Amino acid sequence: VQLQASGGGLVQPGGSLRLSCAASGFTLDYYAIGWFRQAPGKEREGVSCISRSSDGSTYYTDVVKGRFTISRDNAKNTVYLQVNRLKPEDTALYYCARAGRCGEEYDYWGQGTLVTVSS
């Protein structure tokens, strides 16, 4: 089982990025995928989660609602996090992880991708 996050970079405030979480070694349809982030000197926080395909529910932490959108492409074994209207406080290392259901224990974690929001 592997999860590989990518798509991070340096962006100005107000800008956008699309983060990708490429999954391998398991059938993505049957699992929830969560996005987390950890800013320097802060604890890791959950950002968003998308349920297994049979459910399709999505969840967002309050500070990103209306700005971030999570989606999945099972054919490509990839989950995306579209991040819009970025703020400096969104600067963090972003990780994706796998769970049976959103909110349950995450058993596999990918390496992070760094998002830096700065002018």
PyMOL commands that set and color helices and strands:
alter all, ss='L'
color gray80, all
select helices_A, chain A and resi 28-30+62-64+74-76+88-90
alter helices_A, ss='H'
color red, helices_A
select strands_A, chain A and resi 2-6+9-11+17-24+32-38+45-50+58-60+68-73+78-83+92-99+106-109+113-117
alter strands_A, ss='S'
color yellow, strands_A
deselect
rebuild
show_as cartoon
